[in-house]
Amino acid sequence: MTISMQPGGIVIGALPLILGLFILSKGLGLETTVGRVVQEMRENADAAMFSSLLWASTVFSAIFAVAEG
């Protein structure tokens, strides 16, 4: 038996794992926790974007300072 390396074969092969993880998470009651985490991520998206821009400008400034000598 060979495993097909085509995308469709990988997706079909992963379906039992995905379904099992879904059923396990439903059984453990993780749905409300995941929902709360997603909501918090949406609320903090603006702050995260601003933080990412600050980090990017810091890295750019450091590279520019090293390049200038």
Phi, psi and omega in degrees: 000127180249150178266126179286130180267014176280152182304321180296321179293323179292318180296315180295321179292331182274349183302316178299322178294313180297315179297318179297318178295323178296313180295320178298316180294324177294319181293326180276354180075031181279353184297317180291323179295314180296319177299319179294319179296317179298318179298317179295323178296321178295320180292326184265009184295321181295315179295322179293321178296316179298317178297319179296320178296321177296317178296318180297318179292326177296314179296316179299317180296320179295316179296318180296320179295320179292320181293326179286338172093000000 
